């Protein structure tokens, strides 16, 4: 479960492009499975490498909230000093990894799952007891 977050951070919103058409073609279940698996796997991998043991430096974790065909990703930097460049680099690498993996999932090398992404930096609040808001 994601802990409460309240602070300035990078937030990315990713959704599956053409999802309504996939629903009409009865491809939605397969697309959602690939999307969920890919986002969770890539977030896990980014977070697994969040601690660089060689240089003893910590990196912030990426947190994800997935609803239907969309994922909200944000950098949880509350335990570290604010560093916009470091955090931007981390979330962009995640977005790249997710999209690369979704494109490579097909045997014919044709991308069956493309995404649309929007990002913003600023105040973000997530509270498990209430609603999520982007100010």
C-alpha positions in Angstrom: 0.0 0.0 0.0 1.2 3.5 -0.8 1.9 5.7 2.2 0.5 9.2 2.4 2.4 11.7 0.3 2.2 15.5 0.4 4.9 17.6 -1.3 6.4 18.9 -4.5 7.3 16.1 -7.0 7.1 14.9 -10.6 3.8 13.3 -11.5 3.2 11.3 -14.7 -0.1 10.2 -16.1 0.1 7.3 -18.6 -2.9 5.8 -20.4 -3.4 3.3 -23.2 -4.0 5.0 -26.5 -7.0 3.6 -28.4 -8.4 1.7 -25.4 -12.1 2.2 -26.5 -11.3 0.6 -29.8 -9.6 -2.3 -28.0 -12.8 -2.8 -26.0 -14.8 -2.9 -29.2 -12.4 -5.5 -30.7 -12.5 -7.6 -27.4 -8.8 -6.9 -26.9 -9.2 -4.9 -23.6 -8.5 -7.7 -21.2 -5.2 -8.7 -22.8 -4.2 -5.1 -23.2 -4.9 -4.3 -19.5 -3.0 -7.4 -18.4 0.0 -6.4 -20.4 -0.2 -2.8 -19.2 -0.6 -3.7 -15.5 2.1 -6.4 -15.6 4.5 -4.0 -17.4 4.0 -1.0 -15.2 4.3 -3.1 -12.0 7.4 -4.9 -13.3 9.2 -1.7 -14.4 8.3 0.2 -11.2 9.7 -2.8 -9.2 12.9 -2.8 -11.2 13.4 1.0 -10.9 12.8 0.8 -7.2 15.0 -2.3 -6.7 17.9 -0.2 -8.0 17.0 2.8 -6.0 19.9 2.3 -3.6 23.4 2.5 -5.2 25.5 0.5 -2.8 28.8 1.5 -4.5 28.4 5.2 -3.8 26.1 4.9 -0.7 23.6 7.3 -2.3 19.9 6.8 -2.1 17.5 7.6 -4.8 13.8 8.2 -4.4 11.2 5.5 -5.1 8.5 5.7 -7.7 5.0 5.0 -6.6 2.2 3.9 -8.9 -1.6 4.0 -8.8 -3.3 2.1 -11.7 -7.0 2.6 -12.5 -8.5 1.0 -15.6 -6.3 1.9 -18.6 -4.3 4.6 -16.8 -1.4 4.8 -14.4 -0.4 7.7 -12.2 3.3 7.6 -11.3 5.0 9.9 -8.9 8.4 10.3 -7.3 8.4 9.7 -3.6 11.2 12.0 -2.5 10.0 12.8 1.0 13.0 11.1 2.7 15.6 12.9 0.6 16.5 16.5 -0.3 14.5 18.0 -3.2 16.4 17.4 -6.5 14.2 18.1 -9.5 16.8 17.0 -12.0 17.5 13.7 -10.3 13.8 13.0 -9.9 13.0 13.9 -13.5 15.7 11.6 -14.7 14.2 8.7 -12.6 10.6 9.2 -13.8 11.7 9.6 -17.4 13.7 6.4 -17.3 10.6 4.6 -15.9 8.4 6.0 -18.7 10.9 5.0 -21.3 11.2 1.5 -19.8 7.4 1.0 -19.7 6.9 2.1 -23.3 9.8 0.1 -24.6 8.5 -3.0 -22.8 5.0 -2.5 -24.2 6.2 -2.2 -27.7 8.5 -5.3 -27.4 5.6 -7.4 -26.2 4.5 -8.4 -29.6 6.1 -11.1 -31.7 5.6 -9.2 -35.0 7.4 -6.2 -33.6 4.4 -4.0 -34.2 3.4 -2.0 -31.2 0.0 -3.2 -30.1 0.0 -1.0 -27.0 1.0 2.6 -27.4 0.6 5.1 -24.5 -0.1 8.8 -24.1 1.8 10.5 -21.3 1.6 13.8 -19.5 3.9 15.0 -16.8 4.0 17.9 -14.3 6.1 19.1 -11.4 4.5 20.7 -8.4 2.4 20.1 -5.2 1.0 16.6 -5.1 -1.0 15.0 -2.3 -2.0 11.3 -1.9 -3.8 10.3 1.2 -5.0 6.8 1.8 -7.9 8.2 3.8 -9.2 10.7 1.2 -8.8 11.6 -2.4 -5.8 12.3 -4.6 -5.3 15.8 -5.8 -2.9 17.6 -8.0 -2.7 21.3 -7.2 
